[in-house]
Amino acid sequence: MSNQRAAQRKSVLTLDIWQDILQHFVSYALLLLVVMSAFLVIYYTHVNRQTTSELEQLFTQRDELDIEWRNLLLEQNSLAEHSTIESKAMKLLNMKRPDTKSEIIITLK
């Protein structure tokens, strides 16, 4: 008899637990959704911070490349000046300006 009563108490207890779970199912579901929402907020905040950090690094890289490009433009302009080209031609290639006697003028008809 005691085994029967223990089994009966167990089944009644299990039934009571299930009835309690079913009665408060909406509350448990909402609690689970709140916890999941909190973890999603944490995750997306982390992703947002990482993306913002990467964006800042890209802005810094863009600024550095912009400065380098401006310096290269200045260098190109200084190298393209006639006097610079002439002096390099004289120094490196041993070239000189032709005198008027060595000039030949060709006219096309």
C-alpha positions in Angstrom: 0.0 0.0 0.0 2.8 2.4 0.8 4.3 1.9 -2.6 0.9 2.6 -4.2 0.5 5.8 -2.1 4.0 6.9 -3.0 3.3 6.3 -6.7 0.0 8.1 -6.4 1.7 11.1 -4.6 4.3 11.2 -7.3 1.8 11.2 -10.1 -0.3 13.9 -8.3 2.8 16.0 -7.7 3.8 15.6 -11.4 0.3 16.5 -12.4 0.3 19.6 -10.1 3.7 20.7 -11.6 2.4 20.4 -15.1 -0.8 22.2 -14.3 1.3 25.0 -12.7 3.5 25.2 -15.8 0.5 25.3 -18.1 -1.2 27.9 -15.9 1.8 30.2 -16.0 3.0 29.3 -19.5 2.5 32.8 -20.8 4.6 34.2 -17.9 7.4 31.8 -18.5 7.4 32.4 -22.2 7.5 36.2 -21.7 10.4 35.7 -19.2 12.3 33.7 -21.8 11.7 36.3 -24.4 12.9 39.1 -22.1 16.1 37.2 -21.4 16.7 36.4 -25.1 16.0 40.1 -25.9 18.6 41.2 -23.3 21.2 38.9 -24.7 20.5 40.1 -28.2 20.8 43.7 -27.1 24.2 42.9 -25.6 25.3 41.1 -28.8 24.2 43.8 -31.2 25.8 46.5 -29.0 29.1 44.6 -29.2 28.8 44.3 -33.0 28.0 48.0 -33.3 31.0 49.0 -31.2 33.3 46.7 -33.4 31.8 48.2 -36.6 32.3 51.8 -35.3 35.9 51.0 -34.4 36.5 49.6 -37.9 34.9 52.7 -39.4 37.2 55.0 -37.4 40.2 53.0 -38.5 39.1 53.4 -42.1 38.6 57.1 -41.7 42.1 57.4 -40.3 43.5 55.4 -43.2 41.6 57.5 -45.7 43.0 60.7 -44.1 46.5 59.3 -44.3 46.1 58.3 -48.0 44.7 61.8 -48.7 47.7 63.4 -47.2 50.0 61.1 -49.1 48.2 61.9 -52.4 48.5 65.6 -51.8 52.2 65.2 -51.1 52.6 63.2 -54.3 50.8 65.9 -56.3 53.2 68.5 -54.9 56.1 66.4 -55.8 54.8 65.8 -59.3 54.3 69.6 -59.8 57.8 70.3 -58.6 59.3 67.7 -60.8 57.3 68.8 -63.8 58.7 72.4 -63.7 60.9 73.2 -66.7 63.9 74.3 -64.7 63.9 71.0 -62.8 63.7 68.9 -65.9 66.4 71.0 -67.5 68.8 70.8 -64.6 68.3 67.0 -64.3 68.9 66.6 -68.0 72.2 68.5 -67.7 73.4 66.7 -64.6 72.3 63.1 -65.3 72.4 62.9 -69.1 75.1 65.5 -69.8 72.7 67.3 -72.2 73.0 70.9 -73.1 71.0 73.5 -74.9 71.8 73.7 -78.6 73.4 76.9 -79.8 72.0 78.9 -82.7 74.6 77.5 -85.2 73.6 73.9 -84.6 69.8 74.6 -84.9 68.1 73.5 -88.2 64.7 74.8 -89.0 62.5 72.7 -91.2 59.5 74.1 -92.9 56.7 72.1 -94.3 55.0 73.1 -97.6 
